[in-house]
Protein backbone atom coordinates (compact mmCIF):
# COMPACT_ATOMS: atom_id res chain seq x y z
CA UNK A 1 0.00 0.00 0.00
CA UNK A 2 1.17 3.49 -0.84
CA UNK A 3 -0.16 6.71 0.66
CA UNK A 4 0.53 10.13 -0.77
CA UNK A 5 -0.95 13.28 -2.21
CA UNK A 6 -3.27 12.80 -5.15
CA UNK A 7 -2.26 14.12 -8.54
CA UNK A 8 -3.75 14.65 -11.97
CA UNK A 9 -3.92 10.94 -12.79
CA UNK A 10 -6.32 10.51 -9.84
CA UNK A 11 -8.74 13.16 -11.12
CA UNK A 12 -11.14 10.88 -13.03
CA UNK A 13 -11.45 8.43 -10.13
CA UNK A 14 -12.08 11.22 -7.62
CA UNK A 15 -14.67 12.98 -9.79
CA UNK A 16 -16.47 9.67 -10.37
CA UNK A 17 -16.46 8.68 -6.70
CA UNK A 18 -16.50 11.83 -4.56
CA UNK A 19 -20.10 12.96 -5.01
CA UNK A 20 -19.87 15.71 -2.38
CA UNK A 21 -17.87 18.19 -4.46
CA UNK A 22 -17.98 19.40 -8.04
CA UNK A 23 -15.23 18.53 -10.54
CA UNK A 24 -13.89 22.10 -10.36
CA UNK A 25 -13.34 21.67 -6.60
CA UNK A 26 -11.54 18.35 -7.12
CA UNK A 27 -9.21 20.11 -9.57
CA UNK A 28 -8.57 22.94 -7.09
CA UNK A 29 -7.93 20.49 -4.23
CA UNK A 30 -5.48 18.53 -6.41
CA UNK A 31 -3.61 21.72 -7.25
CA UNK A 32 -3.42 22.65 -3.54
CA UNK A 33 -2.35 19.15 -2.37
CA UNK A 34 -5.50 18.81 -0.26
CA UNK A 35 -6.39 15.24 -1.24
CA UNK A 36 -4.48 12.23 0.04
CA UNK A 37 -4.95 8.80 -1.55
CA UNK A 38 -4.13 5.24 -0.63
CA UNK A 39 -3.50 2.71 -3.38
CA UNK A 40 -2.23 -0.75 -4.05
CA UNK A 41 -0.34 -1.71 -7.21
CA UNK A 42 -3.52 -1.64 -9.31
CA UNK A 43 -5.97 0.92 -8.02
CA UNK A 44 -6.99 3.62 -5.60
CA UNK A 45 -8.53 2.19 -2.45
CA UNK A 46 -9.64 5.42 -0.80
CA UNK A 47 -8.98 9.08 -0.15
CA UNK A 48 -8.97 11.86 2.43
CA UNK A 49 -9.95 15.39 1.40
CA UNK A 50 -9.38 18.39 3.62
CA UNK A 51 -9.58 22.16 3.87
CA UNK A 52 -9.33 24.66 6.71
CA UNK A 53 -11.85 25.61 9.41
CA UNK A 54 -12.01 29.43 9.53
CA UNK A 55 -8.95 29.35 7.24
CA UNK A 56 -6.82 28.41 10.27
CA UNK A 57 -7.30 24.81 11.47
CA UNK A 58 -6.92 21.85 9.09
CA UNK A 59 -10.35 20.24 8.72
CA UNK A 60 -10.87 16.76 7.26
CA UNK A 61 -13.94 17.07 5.02
CA UNK A 62 -14.02 13.55 3.61
CA UNK A 63 -12.56 10.19 4.48
CA UNK A 64 -13.54 7.33 2.19
CA UNK A 65 -12.31 3.77 1.79
CA UNK A 66 -13.76 1.48 -0.87
CA UNK A 67 -16.29 -0.90 0.69
CA UNK A 68 -14.33 -4.11 0.05
CA UNK A 69 -11.21 -2.63 1.69
CA UNK A 70 -12.81 -1.39 4.91
CA UNK A 71 -11.92 -2.67 8.38
CA UNK A 72 -8.31 -3.26 7.33
CA UNK A 73 -6.80 -0.14 8.89
CA UNK A 74 -6.66 1.90 5.68
CA UNK A 75 -8.77 4.75 7.07
CA UNK A 76 -6.55 4.93 10.13
CA UNK A 77 -3.46 5.03 7.91
CA UNK A 78 -4.92 7.85 5.82
CA UNK A 79 -5.77 9.90 8.92
CA UNK A 80 -2.34 9.29 10.49
CA UNK A 81 -0.59 10.32 7.27
CA UNK A 82 -2.68 13.52 7.14
CA UNK A 83 -2.04 14.31 10.81
CA UNK A 84 1.71 13.86 10.28
CA UNK A 85 1.64 16.16 7.25
CA UNK A 86 -0.23 18.78 9.27
CA UNK A 87 2.39 18.53 12.06
CA UNK A 88 5.13 19.08 9.48
CA UNK A 89 3.31 22.23 8.37
CA UNK A 90 3.32 23.50 11.96
CA UNK A 91 -0.28 22.87 12.97
CA UNK A 92 -0.97 21.84 16.55
CA UNK A 93 -4.58 20.74 16.08
CA UNK A 94 -6.91 19.31 13.44
CA UNK A 95 -10.66 18.98 13.11
CA UNK A 96 -13.32 16.88 11.43
CA UNK A 97 -17.02 16.15 11.77
CA UNK A 98 -19.51 13.33 11.52
CA UNK A 99 -23.25 13.08 11.13
CA UNK A 100 -24.89 11.97 14.38
CA UNK A 101 -26.15 8.83 12.64
CA UNK A 102 -22.82 7.83 11.05
CA UNK A 103 -20.49 5.25 12.55
CA UNK A 104 -17.58 7.57 11.77
CA UNK A 105 -18.03 9.35 15.09
CA UNK A 106 -16.84 6.25 16.96
CA UNK A 107 -13.87 5.87 14.60
CA UNK A 108 -12.74 9.46 15.21
CA UNK A 109 -13.09 9.17 18.98
CA UNK A 110 -11.00 5.98 18.88
CA UNK A 111 -8.28 7.98 17.10
CA UNK A 112 -8.23 10.59 19.85
CA UNK A 113 -10.65 13.15 18.46
CA UNK A 114 -12.83 14.84 21.07
CA UNK A 115 -16.31 16.28 20.67
CA UNK A 116 -16.05 20.07 20.66
CA UNK A 117 -19.37 21.23 19.27
CA UNK A 118 -22.20 20.58 16.85
CA UNK A 119 -23.93 22.12 13.89
CA UNK A 120 -27.63 21.83 13.16
CA UNK A 121 -28.79 22.97 9.74
CA UNK A 122 -32.47 23.04 8.77
CA UNK A 123 -33.75 19.63 7.68
CA UNK A 124 -30.36 17.99 8.31
CA UNK A 125 -29.20 15.64 11.08
CA UNK A 126 -26.94 17.00 13.79
CA UNK A 127 -23.28 17.24 12.71
CA UNK A 128 -20.81 16.56 15.53
CA UNK A 129 -17.59 18.58 15.36
CA UNK A 130 -14.36 16.94 16.55
CA UNK A 131 -10.99 18.39 17.53
CA UNK A 132 -7.67 16.64 18.08
CA UNK A 133 -4.53 18.15 19.53
CA UNK A 134 -1.43 17.09 17.61
CA UNK A 135 1.49 16.23 19.86
PyMOL commands that set and color helices and strands:
alter all, ss='L'
color gray80, all
select helices_A, chain A and resi 8-17+23-31+67-69+74-88+104-110
alter helices_A, ss='H'
color red, helices_A
select strands_A, chain A and resi 2-5+35-39+44-53+57-65+93-99+114-119+127-133
alter strands_A, ss='S'
color yellow, strands_A
deselect
rebuild
show_as cartoon
